[in-house]
Amino acid sequence: MIDKEIDEYMDLHSSEEDELLHNLFRETQIKTYYPRMVSGKQQGLFLEMISRMIKPMNILEIGTFTGYSAIQLAKGLAKGGKLITIDLNEEIENFASKYFKLSGLQDKIDFRIGDALEIIPKLDYKFDLVFIDADKEQYVDYYELALEKLNPGGFILADNVLWSGKVLHPEKRTSKSKKADKETKGIIAFNKHVKADNRVENVIIPLRDGISVIRKVV
């Protein structure tokens, strides 16, 4: 969504990612089918910054992929804090787990493989921060489950809420047609749902593919 030159300028004038995250990003590009799903430098720095500001005791991440965002979020945990990250794809388990161990944060990260819609209701935790970056068709469902587990004053960060601009022209079809249409509709429904929800307040930040920053007020 951001102009390429502006994006490059932002990248040049932002802090550098550490070597471990650089290697994680590079290996994701080489070894995964959808490398665009990785958070990357700018979004990762944003997630880390938010986490360090909040100093959450518990974080919930819905959508692990190769673990970049989980590592960045876990850096801001309060002493004794825990990050629970959930992903449906068991094929990425070894990849992400390797980098969790290399980061030295493995004791703070509880990595679970399975359906988040089934796992979240069973969690005996209250969260201060939630990051949603999974199946776009299920965003409203993830949001509602997460909100139930979120402490008042806690934050939800939802990724891809601008969906490459498709939220502006949902009638336009892509080469992926039906799937893309469903995902676009899911994001549009989510954005409308959050805007109409008087339990929260939110702002959309046009970083990368758009991040909705949502605060639970009641």
C-alpha positions in Angstrom: 0.0 0.0 0.0 3.0 2.3 0.5 4.9 3.8 -2.4 8.0 1.8 -3.2 10.4 4.7 -2.8 8.8 5.7 0.5 9.0 2.1 1.7 12.7 2.0 0.8 13.3 5.3 2.6 11.4 4.0 5.7 13.5 0.8 5.6 16.8 2.8 5.3 15.9 5.0 8.2 14.7 2.4 10.6 16.7 0.3 13.0 18.3 -2.8 11.6 17.0 -6.3 12.3 19.4 -8.6 14.1 21.4 -11.3 12.3 19.1 -14.1 13.5 15.9 -12.4 12.2 17.8 -11.6 8.9 18.6 -15.3 8.5 15.1 -16.3 9.4 13.7 -13.9 6.8 16.2 -15.2 4.1 15.4 -18.9 4.8 11.7 -18.1 4.7 12.2 -16.6 1.2 14.1 -19.7 0.0 12.2 -22.6 1.6 8.5 -21.6 1.8 5.7 -21.4 -0.8 4.3 -18.1 0.4 7.3 -16.1 1.7 5.2 -12.8 1.6 3.5 -14.1 4.8 6.6 -13.4 6.9 6.4 -10.1 8.8 9.8 -8.7 7.8 11.9 -5.9 9.1 9.5 -2.9 9.4 6.5 -4.8 10.6 8.7 -6.8 13.0 10.2 -3.6 14.5 6.7 -2.2 14.9 5.5 -5.3 16.7 8.5 -5.3 19.0 8.1 -1.6 19.7 4.4 -2.1 20.7 5.3 -5.0 22.9 8.1 -3.2 24.6 5.8 -0.2 25.3 3.0 -2.4 26.7 5.3 -4.9 28.6 2.6 -7.6 28.4 2.5 -10.4 30.8 0.8 -12.7 28.2 0.6 -12.4 24.4 -1.6 -14.4 22.0 -0.5 -14.8 18.4 -2.9 -16.3 15.9 -0.8 -17.4 12.9 2.9 -18.3 13.5 4.2 -19.0 10.1 8.0 -19.2 10.4 8.2 -17.4 13.7 9.5 -13.9 12.8 6.7 -12.0 14.5 6.6 -14.3 17.5 10.2 -13.6 18.3 9.8 -9.8 17.9 6.7 -9.8 20.1 8.3 -12.0 22.8 11.1 -9.5 23.2 8.8 -7.1 25.0 7.3 -9.6 27.5 7.3 -8.7 31.1 9.4 -10.8 33.4 7.9 -14.3 33.7 5.6 -13.6 30.7 4.5 -16.0 28.1 3.6 -15.8 24.4 1.2 -18.4 23.0 1.4 -18.7 19.2 -0.9 -20.9 17.2 -0.7 -22.2 13.6 -2.7 -24.8 11.7 0.2 -25.8 9.4 2.2 -28.6 11.0 4.8 -28.4 8.2 6.3 -25.2 9.6 6.6 -26.5 13.2 10.3 -27.6 12.9 11.3 -24.4 11.0 9.8 -22.0 13.6 10.9 -24.1 16.6 14.5 -24.0 15.4 14.5 -20.2 15.3 12.7 -20.0 18.7 15.5 -22.0 20.2 18.2 -20.0 18.4 16.6 -16.8 19.7 17.0 -17.9 23.3 13.3 -17.1 23.8 12.0 -20.7 23.6 11.1 -20.8 27.3 8.8 -17.8 26.8 7.2 -19.1 23.6 4.4 -21.7 23.8 4.0 -23.0 20.2 0.8 -24.9 19.5 -0.2 -26.6 16.2 -3.9 -26.8 15.6 -7.1 -24.8 14.9 -7.0 -21.6 16.8 -10.8 -21.5 16.9 -10.7 -24.8 18.9 -7.5 -23.9 21.0 -8.3 -20.4 22.1 -11.5 -21.2 24.1 -9.5 -23.7 26.1 -6.7 -21.4 27.1 -6.6 -20.5 30.8 -5.0 -17.2 30.2 -5.9 -13.5 30.1 -3.9 -11.5 27.5 -2.6 -8.0 27.3 -1.7 -8.2 23.6 -3.0 -10.2 20.7 -1.7 -10.4 17.1 -4.0 -11.8 14.4 -2.4 -12.8 11.1 -4.1 -16.0 9.9 -7.0 -17.1 7.7 -8.6 -13.8 6.5 -12.1 -15.5 6.2 -12.0 -16.2 10.0 -10.8 -12.8 11.2 -14.1 -11.9 12.9 -14.2 -15.2 14.7 -10.6 -14.9 15.8 -11.3 -11.4 17.0 -14.3 -12.3 19.1 -12.5 -15.2 20.8 -9.5 -13.1 21.4 -11.5 -10.2 22.8 -13.0 -12.5 25.4 -9.5 -13.4 26.6 -8.2 -9.8 26.5 -7.8 -7.7 29.6 -9.5 -4.3 29.6 -7.1 -1.8 28.2 -5.4 -4.6 26.2 -4.6 -4.4 22.5 -5.3 -6.4 19.4 -3.1 -5.9 16.4 -4.7 -7.3 13.1 -2.5 -7.6 10.0 -3.5 -7.2 6.3 -6.5 -5.0 6.9 -5.9 -3.1 3.7 -5.4 -6.3 1.7 -3.3 -4.8 -1.1 -6.0 -2.2 -1.7 -8.7 -4.8 -2.5 -10.8 -3.5 0.3 -11.5 -0.4 -1.9 -12.6 -2.5 -4.9 -13.9 -5.8 -3.8 -15.8 -6.4 -7.0 -12.5 -6.7 -8.9 -11.6 -10.4 -9.5 -8.1 -11.7 -9.5 -6.4 -14.7 -11.0 -7.2 -16.6 -7.8 -10.8 -15.6 -8.2 -13.1 -17.3 -5.6 -10.5 -17.7 -2.9 -9.3 -14.1 -3.2 -12.9 -12.9 -3.2 -13.6 -14.8 0.1 -10.5 -13.4 1.7 -11.3 -9.8 0.6 -14.8 -10.2 1.9 -13.5 -11.5 5.2 -11.2 -8.5 5.7 -14.0 -6.1 4.7 -16.4 -7.7 7.2 -13.7 -7.6 9.9 -13.0 -3.9 9.4 -16.7 -3.1 9.5 -17.2 -5.3 12.6 -14.4 -3.6 14.5 -15.6 -0.1 13.6 -19.1 -0.8 14.8 -17.9 -2.5 18.1 -18.4 -0.1 21.0 -16.2 -2.3 23.2 -13.1 -1.1 21.5 -11.5 1.9 19.7 -9.2 1.5 16.8 -6.9 3.1 14.2 -5.6 1.6 10.9 -2.0 2.2 10.2 -0.9 1.9 6.6 2.3 0.0 7.4 3.0 -2.8 4.9 -0.4 -4.2 4.2 -2.2 -2.3 6.9 -2.4 -3.0 10.7 -5.4 -2.3 12.8 -4.5 -1.2 16.3 -7.5 -2.0 18.5 -7.8 -1.2 22.3 -10.4 -2.8 24.5 -12.1 -0.1 26.5 -14.7 -2.2 28.3 
